[in-house]
Amino acid sequence: MGLITSLITSVSKTNLLLLMKMILCLVGVVYQASTNGIQESMSEVFNVSTCESAVCKQLAARMVDIMNHSMDPCQDFYQYSCGNGV
């Protein structure tokens, strides 16, 4: 009886470890899917896209030119962001 009990216990431990690994993998897959879904949803809500057109790049360059990099944004954000354009 001792051999059968230890064999059953050994099989049960193996099955338990396999079950734990499967659950861990499932949790990982669900987490990955949910975070990707959240990122995609936020992109749709805020209509976020990459600046790839020539006009967009020109406007981005103009915005950088308008910024006053000598100002501390924590002290005077308006002057930092718009200081050279006013």
FENQUILIN-V622151 format. One record per backbone hydrogen bond with DSSP energy under -0.5 kcal/mol. CO is the residue of the C=O (numbers start at 1). NH is the residue of the N-H. E is the energy in kcal/mol with one decimal. If there is no record, write none. Layout:
BEGIN
CO NH E
CO NH E
END
This chain:
BEGIN
1 5 -2.5
2 6 -2.3
3 7 -2.2
4 8 -2.7
5 9 -2.6
6 10 -2.4
7 11 -2.4
8 12 -2.6
9 13 -2.4
10 14 -2.2
11 15 -2.8
12 16 -2.6
13 17 -2.6
14 18 -2.4
15 19 -2.7
16 20 -2.5
17 21 -2.4
18 22 -2.3
19 23 -2.4
20 24 -2.4
21 25 -2.4
22 26 -2.5
23 27 -2.6
24 28 -2.2
25 29 -2.5
26 30 -2.6
27 31 -2.6
28 32 -2.5
29 33 -2.6
30 34 -2.4
31 35 -2.5
32 36 -2.2
33 37 -2.1
34 38 -2.1
35 39 -2.2
36 40 -2.4
37 41 -2.4
38 42 -2.5
39 43 -2.1
40 44 -1.9
41 45 -2.5
42 46 -2.7
43 47 -0.7
43 48 -1.5
50 52 -1.1
53 57 -2.2
54 58 -2.3
55 59 -2.5
56 60 -2.4
57 61 -2.2
58 62 -2.3
59 63 -2.3
60 64 -2.0
61 65 -2.2
62 66 -2.0
63 67 -1.1
66 84 -2.6
66 85 -0.5
67 69 -0.9
68 71 -1.6
71 73 -0.6
72 75 -1.3
72 76 -2.3
76 80 -2.1
77 81 -3.0
78 82 -2.9
79 83 -1.7
80 68 -2.5
82 85 -1.9
82 86 -0.7
END
